[in-house]
């Protein structure tokens, strides 16, 4: 039966580094999944249409732009 030490051996690493690498890999996966947005086909088409045909700015947006500090 293989142990954790046997699993760490091929990578020339000790058990602590092996476990840490696995934990970091798992954390990266969790973060990537949390940051990913998945759209339905309908929402994808809507998003692409809005990119191709953005709505005209309304009064509130124009006022917000005018209120921005100039650099």
C-alpha positions as CSV (number, residue, x, y, z in Angstrom):
1,X,0.0,0.0,0.0
2,X,1.3,3.5,-0.9
3,X,1.6,6.2,1.7
4,X,1.7,10.0,1.4
5,X,5.5,9.8,1.6
6,X,5.6,7.5,-1.4
7,X,3.4,9.9,-3.3
8,X,5.8,12.8,-2.5
9,X,8.9,10.9,-3.4
10,X,8.8,11.1,-7.2
11,X,8.6,14.9,-7.0
12,X,11.8,15.1,-4.9
13,X,9.9,16.9,-2.1
14,X,9.1,16.2,1.5
15,X,5.6,15.5,2.8
16,X,5.0,19.0,4.0
17,X,5.9,20.6,0.6
18,X,3.8,17.9,-1.1
19,X,0.7,18.6,1.0
20,X,1.2,22.4,0.6
21,X,1.4,22.1,-3.2
22,X,-1.8,20.1,-3.2
23,X,-3.5,22.7,-0.9
24,X,-2.4,25.6,-3.1
25,X,-3.5,23.8,-6.3
26,X,-6.9,23.2,-4.7
27,X,-7.2,26.8,-3.5
28,X,-6.4,28.1,-7.0
29,X,-9.2,25.9,-8.4
30,X,-11.7,27.2,-5.9
31,X,-10.8,30.8,-6.6
32,X,-11.0,30.3,-10.4
33,X,-14.4,28.7,-10.1
34,X,-15.7,31.5,-7.8
35,X,-14.5,34.2,-10.3
36,X,-15.9,32.4,-13.4
37,X,-19.2,33.6,-14.8
38,X,-21.2,31.1,-16.8
39,X,-23.9,32.5,-19.1
40,X,-26.7,30.6,-20.7
41,X,-27.0,30.7,-24.5
42,X,-29.7,33.4,-24.2
43,X,-27.6,35.6,-21.9
44,X,-24.5,35.1,-24.1
45,X,-26.4,36.3,-27.1
46,X,-27.8,39.3,-25.2
47,X,-24.3,40.2,-23.9
48,X,-22.8,40.0,-27.4
49,X,-25.7,42.0,-28.8
50,X,-25.1,44.7,-26.2
51,X,-21.4,44.8,-27.0
52,X,-22.2,45.2,-30.7
53,X,-25.1,47.6,-30.2
54,X,-24.6,49.5,-26.9
55,X,-27.6,51.6,-25.7
56,X,-27.3,55.3,-25.9
57,X,-26.3,57.0,-22.7
58,X,-29.2,58.3,-20.6
59,X,-29.3,61.5,-18.5
60,X,-28.1,59.8,-15.4
61,X,-25.1,58.3,-17.1
62,X,-24.2,61.6,-18.7
63,X,-24.5,63.4,-15.4
64,X,-22.3,60.7,-13.7
65,X,-19.6,61.2,-16.4
66,X,-19.7,64.9,-16.0
67,X,-19.2,64.5,-12.3
68,X,-16.0,62.5,-12.7
69,X,-12.8,64.4,-11.8
70,X,-10.7,65.4,-14.7
71,X,-7.1,64.2,-14.8
